[in-house]
Amino acid sequence: MKKIIPGIVKGETMTKIFEKILIATDGSMKNQPAVSKGLELAGEFGSVIYAIYVIDETPFTSAQAEILTDEIYVKLRDEGEKAIEQVKRIANGVMVETLVLSGRPAHVITEFAVKNKVDLIVVGSQGKSGLERLLLGSVAENIIRMADCMVLVVKRK
């Protein structure tokens, strides 16, 4: 049976709905359903995936910036590398480009999406820290407010 890939007709050519999908991951188990859903959609639509982990520099404000030593940064970067490699491991043939970036997560993710013409951002409804949500608002909520493209928020099962 031939698989039909949904799309939008523009003139005489068929354009995929989601050519580029960004999966924002923090490597936590709470985020795994979002990773799985993003990969599933990419498989269905033949999309390219950007798997992105953002080292959150928010806790290290200007007064505390010197605390972010090379050693701490390397540990955070290693954590990010593990998170995005996990996405690659379960991609099942879907093309995945992985990146570890740093800054304020929602800003970095939405700016990357604009620069790379991402069609869909997939993010989990809960990240690692409940305290961070109380203090800063959730990354998912901020992405929804800031993104120029569609955003899919996936709840934990």
C-alpha positions in Angstrom: 0.0 0.0 0.0 1.4 3.4 -1.0 1.8 5.9 1.9 0.3 9.3 1.3 2.1 12.2 2.8 -0.2 15.1 3.7 0.8 18.4 2.2 -0.4 21.7 0.9 -0.8 22.3 -2.8 0.9 25.4 -4.0 0.5 26.0 -7.7 1.3 22.6 -9.3 3.8 21.3 -6.7 3.1 19.6 -3.4 4.8 21.1 -0.4 5.2 19.1 2.8 3.4 20.6 5.8 6.4 20.1 8.1 9.6 20.1 6.2 11.6 21.1 9.3 10.8 20.1 12.8 12.6 21.3 15.9 12.5 19.1 19.0 13.5 20.9 22.1 14.9 18.4 24.7 16.3 18.6 28.2 17.1 14.9 28.3 14.6 14.2 31.1 12.1 11.3 31.1 9.3 13.9 31.3 10.4 15.2 27.9 10.6 11.7 26.2 7.0 11.8 24.9 7.7 15.0 23.1 10.9 13.5 21.5 8.9 10.4 20.4 6.1 12.5 18.9 8.5 14.7 17.1 10.3 11.8 15.6 7.0 10.1 14.7 5.8 13.2 12.8 9.1 13.5 11.0 8.8 9.9 9.9 5.3 10.5 8.6 6.1 13.7 6.8 9.6 13.0 5.7 10.8 15.9 7.7 14.3 17.0 8.8 14.7 17.1 12.6 16.7 19.6 14.6 17.2 18.2 18.1 18.2 21.1 20.4 19.4 21.2 23.9 19.8 24.7 25.4 22.1 25.3 28.3 20.0 27.6 30.4 22.2 30.6 31.4 19.2 32.3 33.2 20.4 31.2 36.7 23.7 32.8 36.0 22.7 36.4 35.8 25.3 39.2 35.4 26.2 39.3 39.1 26.6 35.5 39.2 28.1 35.1 35.7 31.6 34.4 37.1 30.2 31.3 38.8 29.7 29.7 35.5 33.2 28.3 35.4 34.6 26.3 32.6 34.1 23.1 34.6 30.4 23.7 35.2 29.9 24.7 31.6 31.6 21.5 30.4 29.3 19.4 32.7 26.2 21.2 31.3 27.4 20.7 27.8 28.1 17.0 28.4 24.5 16.7 29.7 23.3 18.4 26.6 25.3 16.1 24.3 23.8 13.1 26.1 20.3 14.4 25.6 20.6 15.1 21.9 22.5 11.8 21.3 19.5 10.0 22.9 17.3 11.6 20.2 19.6 10.4 17.4 19.7 6.8 18.9 15.9 6.4 18.6 15.4 8.3 15.3 14.9 5.1 13.2 16.3 6.5 10.0 14.9 10.0 10.4 17.6 12.6 9.5 18.5 14.4 12.8 20.8 17.4 13.1 21.8 17.9 16.8 22.9 21.1 18.5 23.8 22.2 22.0 23.2 25.9 22.4 23.3 28.3 25.3 21.2 31.2 26.6 17.6 31.7 27.6 15.9 28.5 26.3 12.7 29.9 24.9 14.6 32.8 23.2 17.3 30.5 21.8 14.7 28.0 20.5 12.5 30.5 18.8 15.4 32.5 17.3 16.8 29.3 15.9 13.4 28.3 14.5 13.1 31.7 12.6 16.7 31.6 11.3 16.3 28.0 10.0 12.7 28.3 8.8 11.4 25.6 11.1 7.7 24.7 10.5 7.0 23.1 13.8 8.5 23.2 17.3 7.8 20.1 19.5 8.3 20.6 23.2 7.3 18.8 26.4 4.8 20.3 28.8 7.1 19.7 31.7 10.8 20.0 32.0 13.3 19.1 34.8 12.5 21.7 37.4 9.2 22.5 39.1 10.9 25.4 41.0 12.1 26.9 37.7 8.5 27.0 36.5 7.4 28.8 39.6 10.2 31.4 39.3 10.4 31.9 35.5 7.3 30.4 33.9 7.6 27.3 31.8 9.8 27.2 28.7 6.9 25.7 26.8 4.6 28.6 27.7 7.3 31.1 26.6 7.9 29.3 23.3 4.2 29.3 22.6 4.1 33.1 23.1 7.2 33.9 21.2 7.2 31.4 18.2 6.4 32.5 14.7 5.6 28.9 13.7 3.3 26.2 15.0 4.2 24.7 18.4 3.1 21.2 19.6 3.2 20.8 23.4 3.2 17.1 24.3 2.0 16.1 27.7 3.7 13.3 29.7 1.8 10.1 29.5 
